[in-house]
Structures are given as C-alpha cells and as structure tokens.
Amino acid sequence: MFTYYLQLAWRSIRRAPIISSLMILTLAVGVAVSMTMLTLQHVMSNNGLAERNSQIFALQLNNTGNKTGASGDQSQDTSSNVMPRSLTYRTVNTLLDNPEIAPHQAAMFSMHYVLTLPDSDLSPAEELIRATSRDFFALFGVPFIYGEVWSAKADDELTSVVVIDNTLNQRLFNGENSVGRQLLLDDVPYQVVGVVQDFMPKPSVQDLSMGAFGGNRHIYLPFGMVQQPNLLNNFKGTLSCQFHQQGVEFPQERQAQRDFILNNRCYWLQYWVELPDLQTRDKYVAFLSAYFDQQKSNGFFTQAFGYALSTPAQWLQLNNVVSNDTKIITWLALVFLIVCIINAVALVLAKLLKQAPEAGMRRALGASKTAIFSQSLIETLLIGVLGGVIGIGLSQLGLLLLRVLLAKDEAAVLHSDWLMLAVTVLMAVVASIVAGLYPAWRISYAQPAKYLNQK
Amino acid sequence: MFEFGPILRTLWRNKIGASLIILQSALTLAIVANATFVLQQRLQLINQPTGIDEQHLFTIDVKPLGQGLFSVGEIQRDTLELRQITGVVDASYISDKPLSGSYSQSNRNAQDDDTTFTISLNQLTTDPHGLHTLGVALEQGRFFNDSDMVRDLKEGKVVVISRGVADAAFGEGVNPIGQQITTFGLPPTGKHKQALKDSQLFTVVGVAADANITSVASVNDGVIFLPFYQPDKSVTYLIRCQPSQCNQLMLAVPQKLKQLDNHRIITGVSTVMSNKDELLRADHTMVVMMMAAIVLVSSITGLGVIGLTLIWVNRRRWQIGVRRALGATRMGIVRYFLMENLLVTSIGLCFGVILTLGLNQLLVEYYQMQALPLSYLLLGMACVWLLGLSAAFVPALRTTTISPAVATRSI
C-alpha cells in the first residue's frame, strides 16, 4: 500500500512540476539555512571537557565594580555574569598554598618564547607556552606518555623544566623518549621532564582568554615562572589592574611592573578546581569566603563576597564563545524556516485542493478518509524528504560560504557531522508533515456528493 | 471602483490560504526590517574613517634570539635604514600595531571638589617619525624630536596628545600647549593636584588630530603619545609606503632587517588593512549574512506569492471568463488581482509591525541590539508591499489571456 501511495505521490508531483519543485526548493532552502547556523552553534559550543563536566569548575570572584568610583572599571575584562574573567595572583597563590581544599587545582597564564634546540639547525620559531601548576594534567585528564610532572617545588620557584606534548615531541625529537633532553627558550636551556598526550579541545575551554580557539599549547612550564623578574617581557594575554589610591602609578620598569602585578589587584590568571562532590565544594566555598573576608578587612577587596564556579559547559556560555551575532543570525534563520514552512503549507493546500475532485471521486468509490489522508500526507512527506536531501547539499554550500567569512580557527572546525545531517533530514520531514497535516485533513473531508454532482 | 467587497468575500471563503500569506508577509517584514537595520549599523562601523593612512601601512615584528632586550641603538639603526629604502614614505618604532585591537588603555576617575572627572585614553609610545608614519596631522605645536626620546620614562619630559584628550583634560578652547599632564591624562588642577604630587608630570608640546589608531571605533577620549623606547623583548616597526609599493616592500623590509642583523627572527608582517579586516571580521560576516537573509526571504516570499496567485488564477478561470463575458475589461481583472494582493499584504504588514517590534525587543533584551528606528520599519513595509505587488503582477497578467468564451464551458 505504501509503495502504491508513493507511486501516486510521485505521479502527482510530476503532474505539477513547477508548484512541486517550488515546494521542494522552499523546504530545502529553509532547512539548509537553519542547519548552517545550527551547525555553527553546534561546533562553537562543543565542550571538549564534557566527561569531566560535573567535576571541574572555573572560579571567578566578585571583586569588580567598585561603586565608590575611585577607579574606572569599563576596562575590566568581564564575562557575561559581570565578574572578572581572571583572578589575581594573591587569590590564586593562597588557593594553591592550601592543597587540602580540593583534590586538584590548576592556575595558568600564557607566555611567548623563541624555541630552539641546542646544536640543531631547527629554524627558530615563536611559541606560545602554557605556564601552569602541576595539577593541570591530572585535573584535565591529560595522560603522560613519558616521564612525569615537575615537582611541587617548581610551582613555587624558578626551575628550568618543561613538559611537551606528543606533537612537539614528534617535531623536535622524532617521538623518542625525550625525558632528560634539553630545549632552548629564548636561549635558556630547559630540561624535558615529561611528554604528554596532545590536549587540544576546540574551542579551548580550559583557557578562553585569548579567543575561543586561542588557549591550546604544546609546551607547559611550571607555575614558578611567575618568579621570573622579567615576567612581563614574556607574558602574553590580557592584564587589567585596578588601583584606588590617588597617585599610584603603574610602574614603567619591567621588574617593578612584575612586583606591582603580584601585589596589587591585577587580573590575569586563569584557574580551575576539581570538586568531586558537594561536601568538598561546600568546604572549598567556606575557605574562599574566609579568605575573601580577610582580604576585605585589609582593603584588598572592596565588595561583598560573591563567587561563581562554572562547569566547562557554563564557562563556554559565560565567555560568549557562541557570539551574539551568531545567535541573532540563528534566530533569524529559524524565523526564516517558519516563513518557508508557511509558504509550503500554502502551496500544498492550494495544490491538494486542486486535487479535491479526484479525492471526492475516490471517496465515492469507497476509499476511507484515513486512506485519503495518508495518501496526501505521503505526498507531502515525499516532498519533505526530497527537500531534506537537497537541503543537505545546500547547507554544505552554506557552510562553505561561512568558512570563507569566519576566522581561520573557526572555519577549521566548521564541519557538519552525522548528527547534523540526520537533523537536517529530520527537520525537513517534520517541516513537511507540519506543512501537509492540515491540507491532508482538509482534503480527506472532501464531500463526495459535491464533486460527483459537478461532473 | 476597487471592488473591496467582492475581494473580501472571496478571501473570507479562502480563510486559511489568505491567512497563510498574511502571516508570511508579516514574518517577512520582521526579518527584512531587522536585518536591514543590523546591516546598516555594521556598514556604518566598517566604513567609518579611521583618520590614519591605513591603505599604505604595514607592520613588522622583530624578536632577537637570546635573552637580550632590544637596544635603542638597534631600533634607531633599523628605522634609519628602513627610511632609506625606495618606496618607503616613512618608518617608525611603535608600541602597538594600529587597528589590531591590541593596546594599552587607561581609565581614570578623579574627584575634583564636587565633580568627578573621567578620562579614558590609549597610551602609544613611538619615535619622532611616528605621527607622520601614521599619516595623522599635527594640529598644534610640534611632535617629538630626537632629544625627547628616552629609554626610561622617568626621564621623559614631553608628550603629545590627541585633540580629544586635550579637550577632556583641559576643557575645550583651552590651549593645551605647555600644560602639564600625567601619562594617564590627568592634569594637576584642583584637588587632585595634591594627590598627583608623587606622579610624574609631562609637558604637552603638541596636539594631534583625532584618529582611531588602536581600534576601529573610538571608545575613549583619544591617544597620548609617549617619546619612549620601551625596553622589550620584541619590537614593532610601522612602515608607510608609497601607493602600490606595499607588496614589494613587505618582502624587501624583512630582508633588509635580516641583513642588518641576522641574530633575530621576524615574527610577523601584516598590513594594517588586514589587521583592520580581522578586527571587523564579525561585522563583515554579519553584513553578508544579513544581505543573504534579506535576499532569501524576499525570494521565498516572492516565489510563494507567484505560485499561489497562479493557482488562484487557475481556479477562477471560469469566474474570470464570466466576468469578462459580462463586460469586465482585461485591465479590470488584472487590477482585481493586484488589489487582492495589496489587501492581503497590507493586513499582513499590520501584524508584521507587531512581529517586527517584538523580534527587535527580544534582540535588544538578550543580544544588546539597539531599538529599531521607525524609518527602518517604514522602509521594510514599502519593500514588502512592492515585493508582493511585483510577485503578483506576472500571474495577474495571465488573466488577460482568458477569453470570455471560457464562461460557456463547464470547468
């Protein structure tokens, strides 16, 4: 029966080629446009840390927005919950000094160095480097291939050790066990103590301070790098300081600048903490609150205590990785899809009503309402499937166009996966059912007598 | 004359079909009006003049190998040599790449007796050729000379500020030349004179024209130029080239720098225009997307109206024939269909106004968009009207071929 109806549907489509192709095209374009935009949202909100989503949290402290007006805060680098994206050194240092409050904590920032190898003709290149505390690898679940993480001491004082990832190990040392080998950063030798698997989530949820894709690194240095006197020569990222007292000036000399940054309310560090259960979380927050109050009493913080602990998924949202522009276009695309569906309903209705006499005749010859209804619906379903298939093609075209328009990093990850292709067809089918339901119901109620009478 | 009665009655008998077109034109208006508004805003931002010679500028980043910092001698030698290359208009040392979105900004509030004084500016350190290389005019006084340049800002004596900073710091109409100012743009007047006694004060020697140097849209009062070779790991040179010489110079300059000293690497060469495009990428994308939205929704709605009118015309062949037989002119029939379309679209536009404002309200609330001005709403309405009419025109013309004889046949 189904195949017979399908045959009938095909014949009916061929009988009215212009109207039918208009319907197919309408659905295809509507579905393609919305799928293109949904795919962009889908890849941009991809959470590379989804497995650890309920356990790890990015911390923000509510110490911005000074109402007394002694310092400007328009320049504050805040996320959409109006808290600074990053933390001060004092906060991070206090937290790291108390390892008992959480199983793992990772503080981090970025540095840039010229990377070379001793006695090698490797051409020098500038590398961005992650400086972080040793828990980074355990917290984000980055396994070691060779060697192990640096000692706890290296997080406190300057130590020339380095961990590299698999990709860089292949490039520099042909993938051998390179533990104990040396590499040069700005001509200073650093000893490789470990090689880890590549950790390249896209977007780089662990560090969104340099754009949605700007936080992945191949080289890791211990957090003790903050002790480097000329820290700011190699620091890379956003640094924002607030000072209240009149007459306090940001120093111009590099070493004085570093001291200033470590001692004042300067926001520049990213920080994640692992809190496996509510109990740990409560204890952690209690510690945080006590610390905040203490710092408030000595004037370091000015506002009432407030904090945010965000899961990786929430962190992506807070940092507007899916930009407002993308959201606006997606909404417009969905409204456009509705326009297309309405258009299709109108066309299907008009087309089916033209076939009403035929339906009336079939009813008179004994066809049930259900039969007429399902036959009409199958016809629009066929149109929907055809629209979906063409829609897949068109949405690929749309993605191609988007890739030209987007930044390189974004373009590189913009691909539709099977899920998205399936959703495209499903969307077209649902759209066609929505479009065909009313017309099919309407025609199945065609009065046989009326049409017999007319003939 | 306009046959409103018969049209309304016909539409009433085809409620669903008519209301679908009404809804469709309403949604079309919502998309077209909002998209045009966003489009216009972004175009304005993109086409806003920056005031620098952006077409003929490029930057080059140089980093020494090893641990040393750049010496003043190196910078002076490099810039001097670069200026000798044919095709180079001027070259200078600069702390931040123009229009790259990377800059150092300071926002200061200071309390005077009872008024709060706010100044927000970008600090840009450069050498005596900086202003000319950027292509920004000097409005008053002088720019730096070689003896102004220092390695340590504490030894610095003079600064040049942009007109906006001068107005914000000293008030409009006050001659800023010779006045004192901190690097954060605060003048030592009133109460904060006391507070500023530890801060270093500089003498303003020149005022530059306002220009958006660091970012595309001006978000602050302006720029303060500091005559200062920042001791740093890497250095950026800004090169202004003669028309159509940039491409060739972008190859020649790195070569020259390598030739002068090979113990360093070039970490980047980029035109200011490419930086600007990167900064405005989201806006360019938005422009294309909004245009696509307008074109697509207009085509779909247009095609839909054509298709539907075609069907309506076909279904009413007999009716048309009868009317023609009873004396209606061809133009009368065409007018009937156009009037019908106009009526349906107009009803749609009434709902459309509500939908448009509703959609705009959502965008304002959740995505920081601005409220839609009335002019865009009216423009959108005119567009949808015209779209409906022109789409209905072709099928309506087909009625002229229906002969009155049709009336004599049954269906």
HADDOCK unambig.tbl for C-alpha pairs under 7 A between the chains (distance, minus, plus):
assign (segid A and resid 19 and name CA) (segid B and resid 307 and name CA) 6.56 0.50 0.50
assign (segid A and resid 26 and name CA) (segid B and resid 300 and name CA) 6.51 0.50 0.50
assign (segid A and resid 69 and name CA) (segid B and resid 109 and name CA) 6.92 0.50 0.50
assign (segid A and resid 70 and name CA) (segid B and resid 109 and name CA) 5.98 0.50 0.50
assign (segid A and resid 70 and name CA) (segid B and resid 110 and name CA) 6.76 0.50 0.50
assign (segid A and resid 71 and name CA) (segid B and resid 108 and name CA) 5.93 0.50 0.50
assign (segid A and resid 71 and name CA) (segid B and resid 109 and name CA) 5.58 0.50 0.50
assign (segid A and resid 72 and name CA) (segid B and resid 107 and name CA) 5.24 0.50 0.50
assign (segid A and resid 72 and name CA) (segid B and resid 108 and name CA) 5.47 0.50 0.50
assign (segid A and resid 72 and name CA) (segid B and resid 109 and name CA) 5.91 0.50 0.50
assign (segid A and resid 75 and name CA) (segid B and resid 107 and name CA) 6.91 0.50 0.50
assign (segid A and resid 114 and name CA) (segid B and resid 65 and name CA) 6.97 0.50 0.50
assign (segid A and resid 126 and name CA) (segid B and resid 267 and name CA) 6.83 0.50 0.50
assign (segid A and resid 186 and name CA) (segid B and resid 65 and name CA) 6.14 0.50 0.50
assign (segid A and resid 186 and name CA) (segid B and resid 66 and name CA) 4.68 0.50 0.50
assign (segid A and resid 186 and name CA) (segid B and resid 67 and name CA) 5.45 0.50 0.50
assign (segid A and resid 187 and name CA) (segid B and resid 65 and name CA) 6.91 0.50 0.50
assign (segid A and resid 187 and name CA) (segid B and resid 66 and name CA) 4.51 0.50 0.50
assign (segid A and resid 187 and name CA) (segid B and resid 67 and name CA) 6.28 0.50 0.50
assign (segid A and resid 233 and name CA) (segid B and resid 232 and name CA) 6.05 0.50 0.50
assign (segid A and resid 233 and name CA) (segid B and resid 233 and name CA) 5.69 0.50 0.50
assign (segid A and resid 246 and name CA) (segid B and resid 195 and name CA) 5.52 0.50 0.50
assign (segid A and resid 246 and name CA) (segid B and resid 196 and name CA) 6.93 0.50 0.50
assign (segid A and resid 247 and name CA) (segid B and resid 195 and name CA) 5.43 0.50 0.50
assign (segid A and resid 247 and name CA) (segid B and resid 196 and name CA) 4.97 0.50 0.50
assign (segid A and resid 247 and name CA) (segid B and resid 198 and name CA) 6.12 0.50 0.50
assign (segid A and resid 247 and name CA) (segid B and resid 199 and name CA) 5.75 0.50 0.50
assign (segid A and resid 249 and name CA) (segid B and resid 199 and name CA) 6.91 0.50 0.50
assign (segid A and resid 252 and name CA) (segid B and resid 153 and name CA) 6.66 0.50 0.50
assign (segid A and resid 324 and name CA) (segid B and resid 367 and name CA) 5.59 0.50 0.50
assign (segid A and resid 332 and name CA) (segid B and resid 31 and name CA) 6.61 0.50 0.50
assign (segid A and resid 336 and name CA) (segid B and resid 297 and name CA) 6.57 0.50 0.50
assign (segid A and resid 339 and name CA) (segid B and resid 24 and name CA) 5.64 0.50 0.50
assign (segid A and resid 339 and name CA) (segid B and resid 27 and name CA) 6.54 0.50 0.50
assign (segid A and resid 340 and name CA) (segid B and resid 300 and name CA) 6.94 0.50 0.50
assign (segid A and resid 342 and name CA) (segid B and resid 20 and name CA) 6.24 0.50 0.50
assign (segid A and resid 342 and name CA) (segid B and resid 24 and name CA) 6.50 0.50 0.50
assign (segid A and resid 343 and name CA) (segid B and resid 24 and name CA) 7.00 0.50 0.50
assign (segid A and resid 343 and name CA) (segid B and resid 304 and name CA) 5.82 0.50 0.50
assign (segid A and resid 346 and name CA) (segid B and resid 17 and name CA) 5.80 0.50 0.50
assign (segid A and resid 346 and name CA) (segid B and resid 20 and name CA) 6.18 0.50 0.50
assign (segid A and resid 347 and name CA) (segid B and resid 308 and name CA) 6.42 0.50 0.50
assign (segid A and resid 350 and name CA) (segid B and resid 311 and name CA) 6.64 0.50 0.50
assign (segid A and resid 405 and name CA) (segid B and resid 285 and name CA) 5.49 0.50 0.50
